[in-house]
Amino acid sequence: MIALATPLILGSCSGDLSALDPAGPYADAIANLWWVMLVGAGLIFALVISLFLLVLYRPGFGSALSARRWMIFGGLILPVPVLLTLIVYGLAKGEYLLGAWQNEPVIARVEAQARMWKWEFAYPDMDLSDDATGVLHIPVGGVVEVSVTSTDVIHSFWIPRLAGKIDAIPGHTTRLRIKADAPGRYGGICAEYCGTGHSAMRFVVEAHPPEIYRQRLTELTTAKADR
């Protein structure tokens, strides 16, 4: 059964909306955190099961230690350093995602506005908005800051292969950093149930080489002016 299930499990780790198939450093940090948590949980689970089997099949195992010592070692000495290590690691990754400990400049800024049930994008550096295509354009190889807000209810902006989730809150602007390592198209979704049209509230991120990024935005500006 394990042999049959392994290809299915591995296959589910990839795909356009897979957070375990990162295409940028921010998504990679989240994937690494997930794997570390999984391995840590797996080791603790294996230890507990091993102790259970030893007690079950070897009566008297552990009787040299009193019940009080078992509780101290198993309930305090083992969990506390493990949990503290995981918490510190998780907080460090969170600070990295927020932009701490980084000297890399933001090379582009975009605005994402959620409304039932679509995403509208604007490019303040070029005074351009695009509310028709559901496509967000970004340059490759640099940090892009996305300012996210909503016009109605709370939505959640998520590009699984490029970054984590961030809420789109009415009357408030939240900011998220994303970065794509290679040109391509990446799927984005609303990750917060927001009504009957929630499942169709998707968008696409197109990552362009830096030398043609502004050219692409200029083409959008021209096309919009012609409509």
PyMOL commands that place a pseudoatom at each C-alpha (Angstrom):
pseudoatom trace, name=CA, resn=MET, resi=1, chain=A, elem=C, hetatm=0, pos=[0.000, 0.000, 0.000]
pseudoatom trace, name=CA, resn=ILE, resi=2, chain=A, elem=C, hetatm=0, pos=[2.874, 2.367, 0.798]
pseudoatom trace, name=CA, resn=ALA, resi=3, chain=A, elem=C, hetatm=0, pos=[4.485, 1.650, -2.587]
pseudoatom trace, name=CA, resn=LEU, resi=4, chain=A, elem=C, hetatm=0, pos=[1.208, 2.351, -4.372]
pseudoatom trace, name=CA, resn=ALA, resi=5, chain=A, elem=C, hetatm=0, pos=[0.504, 5.511, -2.392]
pseudoatom trace, name=CA, resn=THR, resi=6, chain=A, elem=C, hetatm=0, pos=[3.986, 7.046, -2.741]
pseudoatom trace, name=CA, resn=PRO, resi=7, chain=A, elem=C, hetatm=0, pos=[3.600, 8.229, -6.392]
pseudoatom trace, name=CA, resn=LEU, resi=8, chain=A, elem=C, hetatm=0, pos=[0.235, 9.796, -5.543]
pseudoatom trace, name=CA, resn=ILE, resi=9, chain=A, elem=C, hetatm=0, pos=[1.658, 11.587, -2.517]
pseudoatom trace, name=CA, resn=LEU, resi=10, chain=A, elem=C, hetatm=0, pos=[4.692, 12.867, -4.420]
pseudoatom trace, name=CA, resn=GLY, resi=11, chain=A, elem=C, hetatm=0, pos=[2.507, 13.914, -7.354]
pseudoatom trace, name=CA, resn=SER, resi=12, chain=A, elem=C, hetatm=0, pos=[0.359, 16.048, -5.053]
pseudoatom trace, name=CA, resn=CYS, resi=13, chain=A, elem=C, hetatm=0, pos=[3.450, 18.045, -4.017]
pseudoatom trace, name=CA, resn=SER, resi=14, chain=A, elem=C, hetatm=0, pos=[3.663, 19.727, -7.421]
pseudoatom trace, name=CA, resn=GLY, resi=15, chain=A, elem=C, hetatm=0, pos=[1.329, 21.770, -9.566]
pseudoatom trace, name=CA, resn=ASP, resi=16, chain=A, elem=C, hetatm=0, pos=[0.316, 25.343, -10.259]
pseudoatom trace, name=CA, resn=LEU, resi=17, chain=A, elem=C, hetatm=0, pos=[-1.142, 25.881, -6.778]
pseudoatom trace, name=CA, resn=SER, resi=18, chain=A, elem=C, hetatm=0, pos=[1.253, 23.731, -4.763]
pseudoatom trace, name=CA, resn=ALA, resi=19, chain=A, elem=C, hetatm=0, pos=[3.021, 25.463, -1.874]
pseudoatom trace, name=CA, resn=LEU, resi=20, chain=A, elem=C, hetatm=0, pos=[5.467, 22.533, -1.881]
pseudoatom trace, name=CA, resn=ASP, resi=21, chain=A, elem=C, hetatm=0, pos=[6.676, 23.399, -5.392]
pseudoatom trace, name=CA, resn=PRO, resi=22, chain=A, elem=C, hetatm=0, pos=[8.182, 26.858, -4.737]
pseudoatom trace, name=CA, resn=ALA, resi=23, chain=A, elem=C, hetatm=0, pos=[9.331, 29.128, -7.537]
pseudoatom trace, name=CA, resn=GLY, resi=24, chain=A, elem=C, hetatm=0, pos=[10.804, 31.905, -5.418]
pseudoatom trace, name=CA, resn=PRO, resi=25, chain=A, elem=C, hetatm=0, pos=[12.687, 32.455, -2.143]
pseudoatom trace, name=CA, resn=TYR, resi=26, chain=A, elem=C, hetatm=0, pos=[9.644, 33.461, -0.074]
pseudoatom trace, name=CA, resn=ALA, resi=27, chain=A, elem=C, hetatm=0, pos=[7.658, 30.402, -1.074]
pseudoatom trace, name=CA, resn=ASP, resi=28, chain=A, elem=C, hetatm=0, pos=[10.802, 28.329, -0.588]
pseudoatom trace, name=CA, resn=ALA, resi=29, chain=A, elem=C, hetatm=0, pos=[11.075, 29.561, 3.013]
pseudoatom trace, name=CA, resn=ILE, resi=30, chain=A, elem=C, hetatm=0, pos=[7.485, 28.486, 3.675]
pseudoatom trace, name=CA, resn=ALA, resi=31, chain=A, elem=C, hetatm=0, pos=[8.047, 25.080, 2.093]
pseudoatom trace, name=CA, resn=ASN, resi=32, chain=A, elem=C, hetatm=0, pos=[11.200, 24.573, 4.171]
pseudoatom trace, name=CA, resn=LEU, resi=33, chain=A, elem=C, hetatm=0, pos=[9.282, 25.477, 7.331]
pseudoatom trace, name=CA, resn=TRP, resi=34, chain=A, elem=C, hetatm=0, pos=[6.598, 22.937, 6.416]
pseudoatom trace, name=CA, resn=TRP, resi=35, chain=A, elem=C, hetatm=0, pos=[9.156, 20.168, 5.865]
pseudoatom trace, name=CA, resn=VAL, resi=36, chain=A, elem=C, hetatm=0, pos=[10.968, 20.962, 9.113]
pseudoatom trace, name=CA, resn=MET, resi=37, chain=A, elem=C, hetatm=0, pos=[7.689, 20.844, 11.045]
pseudoatom trace, name=CA, resn=LEU, resi=38, chain=A, elem=C, hetatm=0, pos=[6.740, 17.595, 9.331]
pseudoatom trace, name=CA, resn=VAL, resi=39, chain=A, elem=C, hetatm=0, pos=[10.078, 15.938, 10.095]
pseudoatom trace, name=CA, resn=GLY, resi=40, chain=A, elem=C, hetatm=0, pos=[9.984, 17.150, 13.693]
pseudoatom trace, name=CA, resn=ALA, resi=41, chain=A, elem=C, hetatm=0, pos=[6.448, 15.877, 14.194]
pseudoatom trace, name=CA, resn=GLY, resi=42, chain=A, elem=C, hetatm=0, pos=[7.381, 12.574, 12.532]
pseudoatom trace, name=CA, resn=LEU, resi=43, chain=A, elem=C, hetatm=0, pos=[10.362, 12.033, 14.842]
pseudoatom trace, name=CA, resn=ILE, resi=44, chain=A, elem=C, hetatm=0, pos=[8.297, 12.760, 17.946]
pseudoatom trace, name=CA, resn=PHE, resi=45, chain=A, elem=C, hetatm=0, pos=[5.534, 10.449, 16.727]
pseudoatom trace, name=CA, resn=ALA, resi=46, chain=A, elem=C, hetatm=0, pos=[8.064, 7.686, 16.023]
pseudoatom trace, name=CA, resn=LEU, resi=47, chain=A, elem=C, hetatm=0, pos=[9.540, 8.083, 19.526]
pseudoatom trace, name=CA, resn=VAL, resi=48, chain=A, elem=C, hetatm=0, pos=[6.143, 7.874, 21.208]
pseudoatom trace, name=CA, resn=ILE, resi=49, chain=A, elem=C, hetatm=0, pos=[5.109, 4.832, 19.174]
pseudoatom trace, name=CA, resn=SER, resi=50, chain=A, elem=C, hetatm=0, pos=[8.447, 3.133, 19.894]
pseudoatom trace, name=CA, resn=LEU, resi=51, chain=A, elem=C, hetatm=0, pos=[8.015, 3.638, 23.631]
pseudoatom trace, name=CA, resn=PHE, resi=52, chain=A, elem=C, hetatm=0, pos=[4.449, 2.358, 23.425]
pseudoatom trace, name=CA, resn=LEU, resi=53, chain=A, elem=C, hetatm=0, pos=[5.549, -0.804, 21.589]
pseudoatom trace, name=CA, resn=LEU, resi=54, chain=A, elem=C, hetatm=0, pos=[8.383, -1.402, 24.041]
pseudoatom trace, name=CA, resn=VAL, resi=55, chain=A, elem=C, hetatm=0, pos=[5.992, -1.188, 26.973]
pseudoatom trace, name=CA, resn=LEU, resi=56, chain=A, elem=C, hetatm=0, pos=[3.494, -3.410, 25.137]
pseudoatom trace, name=CA, resn=TYR, resi=57, chain=A, elem=C, hetatm=0, pos=[5.879, -6.179, 24.101]
pseudoatom trace, name=CA, resn=ARG, resi=58, chain=A, elem=C, hetatm=0, pos=[8.470, -5.904, 26.866]
pseudoatom trace, name=CA, resn=PRO, resi=59, chain=A, elem=C, hetatm=0, pos=[6.612, -5.817, 30.177]
pseudoatom trace, name=CA, resn=GLY, resi=60, chain=A, elem=C, hetatm=0, pos=[8.584, -4.033, 32.820]
pseudoatom trace, name=CA, resn=PHE, resi=61, chain=A, elem=C, hetatm=0, pos=[10.377, -1.746, 30.366]
pseudoatom trace, name=CA, resn=GLY, resi=62, chain=A, elem=C, hetatm=0, pos=[11.014, 1.600, 32.003]
pseudoatom trace, name=CA, resn=SER, resi=63, chain=A, elem=C, hetatm=0, pos=[10.144, 0.419, 35.472]
pseudoatom trace, name=CA, resn=ALA, resi=64, chain=A, elem=C, hetatm=0, pos=[13.538, 1.640, 36.674]
pseudoatom trace, name=CA, resn=LEU, resi=65, chain=A, elem=C, hetatm=0, pos=[12.169, 5.179, 36.379]
pseudoatom trace, name=CA, resn=SER, resi=66, chain=A, elem=C, hetatm=0, pos=[9.391, 6.331, 38.678]
pseudoatom trace, name=CA, resn=ALA, resi=67, chain=A, elem=C, hetatm=0, pos=[6.139, 7.699, 37.251]
pseudoatom trace, name=CA, resn=ARG, resi=68, chain=A, elem=C, hetatm=0, pos=[7.195, 11.166, 38.427]
pseudoatom trace, name=CA, resn=ARG, resi=69, chain=A, elem=C, hetatm=0, pos=[10.418, 11.019, 36.412]
pseudoatom trace, name=CA, resn=TRP, resi=70, chain=A, elem=C, hetatm=0, pos=[8.586, 9.764, 33.325]
pseudoatom trace, name=CA, resn=MET, resi=71, chain=A, elem=C, hetatm=0, pos=[6.277, 12.781, 33.558]
pseudoatom trace, name=CA, resn=ILE, resi=72, chain=A, elem=C, hetatm=0, pos=[9.173, 15.186, 34.059]
pseudoatom trace, name=CA, resn=PHE, resi=73, chain=A, elem=C, hetatm=0, pos=[11.261, 13.779, 31.211]
pseudoatom trace, name=CA, resn=GLY, resi=74, chain=A, elem=C, hetatm=0, pos=[8.380, 13.077, 28.839]
pseudoatom trace, name=CA, resn=GLY, resi=75, chain=A, elem=C, hetatm=0, pos=[6.234, 16.089, 29.704]
pseudoatom trace, name=CA, resn=LEU, resi=76, chain=A, elem=C, hetatm=0, pos=[8.830, 18.812, 30.202]
pseudoatom trace, name=CA, resn=ILE, resi=77, chain=A, elem=C, hetatm=0, pos=[12.434, 18.021, 29.368]
pseudoatom trace, name=CA, resn=LEU, resi=78, chain=A, elem=C, hetatm=0, pos=[11.668, 16.542, 25.927]
pseudoatom trace, name=CA, resn=PRO, resi=79, chain=A, elem=C, hetatm=0, pos=[8.850, 18.835, 24.636]
pseudoatom trace, name=CA, resn=VAL, resi=80, chain=A, elem=C, hetatm=0, pos=[10.164, 22.208, 25.846]
pseudoatom trace, name=CA, resn=PRO, resi=81, chain=A, elem=C, hetatm=0, pos=[13.440, 22.364, 23.851]
pseudoatom trace, name=CA, resn=VAL, resi=82, chain=A, elem=C, hetatm=0, pos=[11.786, 20.799, 20.801]
pseudoatom trace, name=CA, resn=LEU, resi=83, chain=A, elem=C, hetatm=0, pos=[8.901, 23.283, 20.805]
pseudoatom trace, name=CA, resn=LEU, resi=84, chain=A, elem=C, hetatm=0, pos=[11.183, 26.242, 21.524]
pseudoatom trace, name=CA, resn=THR, resi=85, chain=A, elem=C, hetatm=0, pos=[13.432, 25.284, 18.615]
pseudoatom trace, name=CA, resn=LEU, resi=86, chain=A, elem=C, hetatm=0, pos=[10.479, 25.008, 16.232]
pseudoatom trace, name=CA, resn=ILE, resi=87, chain=A, elem=C, hetatm=0, pos=[8.991, 28.301, 17.486]
pseudoatom trace, name=CA, resn=VAL, resi=88, chain=A, elem=C, hetatm=0, pos=[12.264, 30.198, 17.038]
pseudoatom trace, name=CA, resn=TYR, resi=89, chain=A, elem=C, hetatm=0, pos=[12.738, 28.708, 13.565]
pseudoatom trace, name=CA, resn=GLY, resi=90, chain=A, elem=C, hetatm=0, pos=[9.163, 29.599, 12.606]
pseudoatom trace, name=CA, resn=LEU, resi=91, chain=A, elem=C, hetatm=0, pos=[9.484, 33.174, 13.897]
pseudoatom trace, name=CA, resn=ALA, resi=92, chain=A, elem=C, hetatm=0, pos=[12.758, 33.623, 12.015]
pseudoatom trace, name=CA, resn=LYS, resi=93, chain=A, elem=C, hetatm=0, pos=[11.090, 32.524, 8.788]
pseudoatom trace, name=CA, resn=GLY, resi=94, chain=A, elem=C, hetatm=0, pos=[8.192, 34.878, 9.488]
pseudoatom trace, name=CA, resn=GLU, resi=95, chain=A, elem=C, hetatm=0, pos=[10.538, 37.834, 9.935]
pseudoatom trace, name=CA, resn=TYR, resi=96, chain=A, elem=C, hetatm=0, pos=[12.236, 36.922, 6.666]
pseudoatom trace, name=CA, resn=LEU, resi=97, chain=A, elem=C, hetatm=0, pos=[8.887, 36.890, 4.853]
pseudoatom trace, name=CA, resn=LEU, resi=98, chain=A, elem=C, hetatm=0, pos=[8.088, 40.349, 6.240]
pseudoatom trace, name=CA, resn=GLY, resi=99, chain=A, elem=C, hetatm=0, pos=[11.335, 41.710, 4.857]
pseudoatom trace, name=CA, resn=ALA, resi=100, chain=A, elem=C, hetatm=0, pos=[13.498, 41.736, 7.971]
pseudoatom trace, name=CA, resn=TRP, resi=101, chain=A, elem=C, hetatm=0, pos=[17.223, 40.963, 7.669]
pseudoatom trace, name=CA, resn=GLN, resi=102, chain=A, elem=C, hetatm=0, pos=[17.167, 41.790, 3.963]
pseudoatom trace, name=CA, resn=ASN, resi=103, chain=A, elem=C, hetatm=0, pos=[19.043, 44.434, 2.049]
pseudoatom trace, name=CA, resn=GLU, resi=104, chain=A, elem=C, hetatm=0, pos=[17.471, 43.572, -1.295]
pseudoatom trace, name=CA, resn=PRO, resi=105, chain=A, elem=C, hetatm=0, pos=[15.585, 46.581, -2.669]
pseudoatom trace, name=CA, resn=VAL, resi=106, chain=A, elem=C, hetatm=0, pos=[12.024, 46.515, -3.945]
pseudoatom trace, name=CA, resn=ILE, resi=107, chain=A, elem=C, hetatm=0, pos=[12.214, 46.838, -7.740]
pseudoatom trace, name=CA, resn=ALA, resi=108, chain=A, elem=C, hetatm=0, pos=[8.479, 47.111, -8.430]
pseudoatom trace, name=CA, resn=ARG, resi=109, chain=A, elem=C, hetatm=0, pos=[5.276, 47.939, -6.574]
pseudoatom trace, name=CA, resn=VAL, resi=110, chain=A, elem=C, hetatm=0, pos=[1.822, 46.741, -7.500]
pseudoatom trace, name=CA, resn=GLU, resi=111, chain=A, elem=C, hetatm=0, pos=[-1.617, 47.089, -5.956]
pseudoatom trace, name=CA, resn=ALA, resi=112, chain=A, elem=C, hetatm=0, pos=[-4.148, 44.271, -5.674]
pseudoatom trace, name=CA, resn=GLN, resi=113, chain=A, elem=C, hetatm=0, pos=[-7.766, 45.141, -4.906]
pseudoatom trace, name=CA, resn=ALA, resi=114, chain=A, elem=C, hetatm=0, pos=[-10.255, 42.384, -4.182]
pseudoatom trace, name=CA, resn=ARG, resi=115, chain=A, elem=C, hetatm=0, pos=[-13.944, 42.583, -4.880]
pseudoatom trace, name=CA, resn=MET, resi=116, chain=A, elem=C, hetatm=0, pos=[-16.647, 39.946, -5.280]
pseudoatom trace, name=CA, resn=TRP, resi=117, chain=A, elem=C, hetatm=0, pos=[-15.389, 37.971, -7.132]
pseudoatom trace, name=CA, resn=LYS, resi=118, chain=A, elem=C, hetatm=0, pos=[-12.310, 39.149, -8.936]
pseudoatom trace, name=CA, resn=TRP, resi=119, chain=A, elem=C, hetatm=0, pos=[-8.950, 40.810, -8.448]
pseudoatom trace, name=CA, resn=GLU, resi=120, chain=A, elem=C, hetatm=0, pos=[-8.069, 44.194, -9.886]
pseudoatom trace, name=CA, resn=PHE, resi=121, chain=A, elem=C, hetatm=0, pos=[-4.413, 45.150, -10.257]
pseudoatom trace, name=CA, resn=ALA, resi=122, chain=A, elem=C, hetatm=0, pos=[-2.751, 48.540, -10.528]
pseudoatom trace, name=CA, resn=TYR, resi=123, chain=A, elem=C, hetatm=0, pos=[0.824, 49.613, -11.205]
pseudoatom trace, name=CA, resn=PRO, resi=124, chain=A, elem=C, hetatm=0, pos=[1.441, 52.944, -9.438]
pseudoatom trace, name=CA, resn=ASP, resi=125, chain=A, elem=C, hetatm=0, pos=[4.907, 53.331, -10.963]
pseudoatom trace, name=CA, resn=MET, resi=126, chain=A, elem=C, hetatm=0, pos=[3.253, 53.630, -14.379]
pseudoatom trace, name=CA, resn=ASP, resi=127, chain=A, elem=C, hetatm=0, pos=[-0.158, 54.953, -13.343]
pseudoatom trace, name=CA, resn=LEU, resi=128, chain=A, elem=C, hetatm=0, pos=[-1.806, 51.885, -14.868]
pseudoatom trace, name=CA, resn=SER, resi=129, chain=A, elem=C, hetatm=0, pos=[-4.711, 49.774, -13.660]
pseudoatom trace, name=CA, resn=ASP, resi=130, chain=A, elem=C, hetatm=0, pos=[-5.991, 46.571, -15.214]
pseudoatom trace, name=CA, resn=ASP, resi=131, chain=A, elem=C, hetatm=0, pos=[-9.314, 45.248, -13.953]
pseudoatom trace, name=CA, resn=ALA, resi=132, chain=A, elem=C, hetatm=0, pos=[-10.275, 43.091, -16.932]
pseudoatom trace, name=CA, resn=THR, resi=133, chain=A, elem=C, hetatm=0, pos=[-7.738, 40.319, -17.440]
pseudoatom trace, name=CA, resn=GLY, resi=134, chain=A, elem=C, hetatm=0, pos=[-7.205, 38.960, -13.927]
pseudoatom trace, name=CA, resn=VAL, resi=135, chain=A, elem=C, hetatm=0, pos=[-3.485, 38.885, -14.672]
pseudoatom trace, name=CA, resn=LEU, resi=136, chain=A, elem=C, hetatm=0, pos=[-0.792, 40.351, -12.435]
pseudoatom trace, name=CA, resn=HIS, resi=137, chain=A, elem=C, hetatm=0, pos=[2.465, 41.254, -14.194]
pseudoatom trace, name=CA, resn=ILE, resi=138, chain=A, elem=C, hetatm=0, pos=[5.761, 41.229, -12.275]
pseudoatom trace, name=CA, resn=PRO, resi=139, chain=A, elem=C, hetatm=0, pos=[9.469, 41.327, -13.178]
pseudoatom trace, name=CA, resn=VAL, resi=140, chain=A, elem=C, hetatm=0, pos=[11.633, 38.256, -12.596]
pseudoatom trace, name=CA, resn=GLY, resi=141, chain=A, elem=C, hetatm=0, pos=[14.554, 38.162, -10.185]
pseudoatom trace, name=CA, resn=GLY, resi=142, chain=A, elem=C, hetatm=0, pos=[13.620, 41.072, -7.929]
pseudoatom trace, name=CA, resn=VAL, resi=143, chain=A, elem=C, hetatm=0, pos=[11.446, 41.782, -4.920]
pseudoatom trace, name=CA, resn=VAL, resi=144, chain=A, elem=C, hetatm=0, pos=[7.943, 42.983, -5.744]
pseudoatom trace, name=CA, resn=GLU, resi=145, chain=A, elem=C, hetatm=0, pos=[5.845, 44.614, -3.027]
pseudoatom trace, name=CA, resn=VAL, resi=146, chain=A, elem=C, hetatm=0, pos=[2.114, 43.970, -3.338]
pseudoatom trace, name=CA, resn=SER, resi=147, chain=A, elem=C, hetatm=0, pos=[-0.302, 46.280, -1.514]
pseudoatom trace, name=CA, resn=VAL, resi=148, chain=A, elem=C, hetatm=0, pos=[-3.527, 44.383, -0.899]
pseudoatom trace, name=CA, resn=THR, resi=149, chain=A, elem=C, hetatm=0, pos=[-6.969, 45.690, 0.026]
pseudoatom trace, name=CA, resn=SER, resi=150, chain=A, elem=C, hetatm=0, pos=[-10.663, 44.908, -0.496]
pseudoatom trace, name=CA, resn=THR, resi=151, chain=A, elem=C, hetatm=0, pos=[-13.774, 46.848, -1.452]
pseudoatom trace, name=CA, resn=ASP, resi=152, chain=A, elem=C, hetatm=0, pos=[-16.347, 44.622, 0.282]
pseudoatom trace, name=CA, resn=VAL, resi=153, chain=A, elem=C, hetatm=0, pos=[-15.586, 41.608, 2.517]
pseudoatom trace, name=CA, resn=ILE, resi=154, chain=A, elem=C, hetatm=0, pos=[-12.365, 40.005, 3.742]
pseudoatom trace, name=CA, resn=HIS, resi=155, chain=A, elem=C, hetatm=0, pos=[-10.578, 38.078, 1.008]
pseudoatom trace, name=CA, resn=SER, resi=156, chain=A, elem=C, hetatm=0, pos=[-7.133, 36.435, 1.072]
pseudoatom trace, name=CA, resn=PHE, resi=157, chain=A, elem=C, hetatm=0, pos=[-4.431, 36.995, -1.525]
pseudoatom trace, name=CA, resn=TRP, resi=158, chain=A, elem=C, hetatm=0, pos=[-2.337, 33.891, -2.173]
pseudoatom trace, name=CA, resn=ILE, resi=159, chain=A, elem=C, hetatm=0, pos=[0.174, 32.858, -4.832]
pseudoatom trace, name=CA, resn=PRO, resi=160, chain=A, elem=C, hetatm=0, pos=[1.251, 29.435, -3.450]
pseudoatom trace, name=CA, resn=ARG, resi=161, chain=A, elem=C, hetatm=0, pos=[4.422, 29.084, -5.520]
pseudoatom trace, name=CA, resn=LEU, resi=162, chain=A, elem=C, hetatm=0, pos=[5.662, 32.635, -4.830]
pseudoatom trace, name=CA, resn=ALA, resi=163, chain=A, elem=C, hetatm=0, pos=[4.652, 33.621, -1.286]
pseudoatom trace, name=CA, resn=GLY, resi=164, chain=A, elem=C, hetatm=0, pos=[2.356, 33.071, 1.658]
pseudoatom trace, name=CA, resn=LYS, resi=165, chain=A, elem=C, hetatm=0, pos=[-1.185, 34.307, 2.200]
pseudoatom trace, name=CA, resn=ILE, resi=166, chain=A, elem=C, hetatm=0, pos=[-2.207, 37.763, 3.318]
pseudoatom trace, name=CA, resn=ASP, resi=167, chain=A, elem=C, hetatm=0, pos=[-5.694, 39.066, 4.052]
pseudoatom trace, name=CA, resn=ALA, resi=168, chain=A, elem=C, hetatm=0, pos=[-7.386, 41.688, 1.898]
pseudoatom trace, name=CA, resn=ILE, resi=169, chain=A, elem=C, hetatm=0, pos=[-9.276, 43.791, 4.442]
pseudoatom trace, name=CA, resn=PRO, resi=170, chain=A, elem=C, hetatm=0, pos=[-11.807, 46.539, 3.596]
pseudoatom trace, name=CA, resn=GLY, resi=171, chain=A, elem=C, hetatm=0, pos=[-10.474, 49.979, 4.512]
pseudoatom trace, name=CA, resn=HIS, resi=172, chain=A, elem=C, hetatm=0, pos=[-7.008, 48.647, 5.316]
pseudoatom trace, name=CA, resn=THR, resi=173, chain=A, elem=C, hetatm=0, pos=[-3.895, 47.961, 3.238]
pseudoatom trace, name=CA, resn=THR, resi=174, chain=A, elem=C, hetatm=0, pos=[-1.691, 44.966, 3.921]
pseudoatom trace, name=CA, resn=ARG, resi=175, chain=A, elem=C, hetatm=0, pos=[1.615, 44.346, 2.173]
pseudoatom trace, name=CA, resn=LEU, resi=176, chain=A, elem=C, hetatm=0, pos=[3.245, 41.204, 0.879]
pseudoatom trace, name=CA, resn=ARG, resi=177, chain=A, elem=C, hetatm=0, pos=[6.599, 40.611, -0.787]
pseudoatom trace, name=CA, resn=ILE, resi=178, chain=A, elem=C, hetatm=0, pos=[6.898, 38.182, -3.672]
pseudoatom trace, name=CA, resn=LYS, resi=179, chain=A, elem=C, hetatm=0, pos=[9.750, 37.168, -5.940]
pseudoatom trace, name=CA, resn=ALA, resi=180, chain=A, elem=C, hetatm=0, pos=[9.879, 34.846, -8.937]
pseudoatom trace, name=CA, resn=ASP, resi=181, chain=A, elem=C, hetatm=0, pos=[13.119, 33.080, -9.815]
pseudoatom trace, name=CA, resn=ALA, resi=182, chain=A, elem=C, hetatm=0, pos=[12.156, 32.344, -13.418]
pseudoatom trace, name=CA, resn=PRO, resi=183, chain=A, elem=C, hetatm=0, pos=[9.777, 33.656, -16.090]
pseudoatom trace, name=CA, resn=GLY, resi=184, chain=A, elem=C, hetatm=0, pos=[6.445, 31.891, -16.296]
pseudoatom trace, name=CA, resn=ARG, resi=185, chain=A, elem=C, hetatm=0, pos=[2.822, 31.849, -15.237]
pseudoatom trace, name=CA, resn=TYR, resi=186, chain=A, elem=C, hetatm=0, pos=[1.862, 31.173, -11.648]
pseudoatom trace, name=CA, resn=GLY, resi=187, chain=A, elem=C, hetatm=0, pos=[-1.604, 30.579, -10.276]
pseudoatom trace, name=CA, resn=GLY, resi=188, chain=A, elem=C, hetatm=0, pos=[-3.169, 32.761, -7.594]
pseudoatom trace, name=CA, resn=ILE, resi=189, chain=A, elem=C, hetatm=0, pos=[-6.375, 32.347, -5.622]
pseudoatom trace, name=CA, resn=CYS, resi=190, chain=A, elem=C, hetatm=0, pos=[-8.508, 33.842, -2.901]
pseudoatom trace, name=CA, resn=ALA, resi=191, chain=A, elem=C, hetatm=0, pos=[-7.856, 31.672, 0.156]
pseudoatom trace, name=CA, resn=GLU, resi=192, chain=A, elem=C, hetatm=0, pos=[-10.666, 33.080, 2.328]
pseudoatom trace, name=CA, resn=TYR, resi=193, chain=A, elem=C, hetatm=0, pos=[-14.272, 31.982, 1.771]
pseudoatom trace, name=CA, resn=CYS, resi=194, chain=A, elem=C, hetatm=0, pos=[-16.018, 35.144, 0.624]
pseudoatom trace, name=CA, resn=GLY, resi=195, chain=A, elem=C, hetatm=0, pos=[-19.338, 34.072, -0.853]
pseudoatom trace, name=CA, resn=THR, resi=196, chain=A, elem=C, hetatm=0, pos=[-20.909, 32.057, -3.634]
pseudoatom trace, name=CA, resn=GLY, resi=197, chain=A, elem=C, hetatm=0, pos=[-18.310, 33.077, -6.227]
pseudoatom trace, name=CA, resn=HIS, resi=198, chain=A, elem=C, hetatm=0, pos=[-15.309, 32.257, -4.053]
pseudoatom trace, name=CA, resn=SER, resi=199, chain=A, elem=C, hetatm=0, pos=[-14.197, 29.140, -5.949]
pseudoatom trace, name=CA, resn=ALA, resi=200, chain=A, elem=C, hetatm=0, pos=[-13.853, 31.104, -9.202]
pseudoatom trace, name=CA, resn=MET, resi=201, chain=A, elem=C, hetatm=0, pos=[-11.921, 34.008, -7.670]
pseudoatom trace, name=CA, resn=ARG, resi=202, chain=A, elem=C, hetatm=0, pos=[-8.600, 33.146, -9.270]
pseudoatom trace, name=CA, resn=PHE, resi=203, chain=A, elem=C, hetatm=0, pos=[-5.921, 35.086, -11.087]
pseudoatom trace, name=CA, resn=VAL, resi=204, chain=A, elem=C, hetatm=0, pos=[-2.644, 34.497, -12.907]
pseudoatom trace, name=CA, resn=VAL, resi=205, chain=A, elem=C, hetatm=0, pos=[0.769, 35.992, -12.246]
pseudoatom trace, name=CA, resn=GLU, resi=206, chain=A, elem=C, hetatm=0, pos=[2.929, 36.499, -15.322]
pseudoatom trace, name=CA, resn=ALA, resi=207, chain=A, elem=C, hetatm=0, pos=[6.610, 36.885, -14.475]
pseudoatom trace, name=CA, resn=HIS, resi=208, chain=A, elem=C, hetatm=0, pos=[8.560, 38.656, -17.217]
pseudoatom trace, name=CA, resn=PRO, resi=209, chain=A, elem=C, hetatm=0, pos=[12.302, 39.166, -17.713]
pseudoatom trace, name=CA, resn=PRO, resi=210, chain=A, elem=C, hetatm=0, pos=[13.160, 42.633, -16.361]
pseudoatom trace, name=CA, resn=GLU, resi=211, chain=A, elem=C, hetatm=0, pos=[14.109, 43.974, -19.798]
pseudoatom trace, name=CA, resn=ILE, resi=212, chain=A, elem=C, hetatm=0, pos=[10.600, 43.405, -21.207]
pseudoatom trace, name=CA, resn=TYR, resi=213, chain=A, elem=C, hetatm=0, pos=[8.545, 44.028, -18.044]
pseudoatom trace, name=CA, resn=ARG, resi=214, chain=A, elem=C, hetatm=0, pos=[7.954, 47.721, -18.696]
pseudoatom trace, name=CA, resn=GLN, resi=215, chain=A, elem=C, hetatm=0, pos=[7.383, 47.008, -22.380]
pseudoatom trace, name=CA, resn=ARG, resi=216, chain=A, elem=C, hetatm=0, pos=[4.605, 44.610, -21.400]
pseudoatom trace, name=CA, resn=LEU, resi=217, chain=A, elem=C, hetatm=0, pos=[3.011, 47.198, -19.134]
pseudoatom trace, name=CA, resn=THR, resi=218, chain=A, elem=C, hetatm=0, pos=[3.276, 49.798, -21.907]
pseudoatom trace, name=CA, resn=GLU, resi=219, chain=A, elem=C, hetatm=0, pos=[1.413, 47.413, -24.234]
pseudoatom trace, name=CA, resn=LEU, resi=220, chain=A, elem=C, hetatm=0, pos=[-1.318, 47.085, -21.583]
pseudoatom trace, name=CA, resn=THR, resi=221, chain=A, elem=C, hetatm=0, pos=[-1.560, 50.871, -21.352]
pseudoatom trace, name=CA, resn=THR, resi=222, chain=A, elem=C, hetatm=0, pos=[-1.873, 51.195, -25.137]
pseudoatom trace, name=CA, resn=ALA, resi=223, chain=A, elem=C, hetatm=0, pos=[-4.451, 48.411, -25.370]
pseudoatom trace, name=CA, resn=LYS, resi=224, chain=A, elem=C, hetatm=0, pos=[-6.541, 49.982, -22.615]
pseudoatom trace, name=CA, resn=ALA, resi=225, chain=A, elem=C, hetatm=0, pos=[-6.425, 53.395, -24.288]
pseudoatom trace, name=CA, resn=ASP, resi=226, chain=A, elem=C, hetatm=0, pos=[-7.674, 51.847, -27.550]
pseudoatom trace, name=CA, resn=ARG, resi=227, chain=A, elem=C, hetatm=0, pos=[-10.705, 50.227, -25.910]
for i in range(1, 227): cmd.bond("trace and resi %d" % i, "trace and resi %d" % (i + 1))
show_as sticks, trace
zoom trace
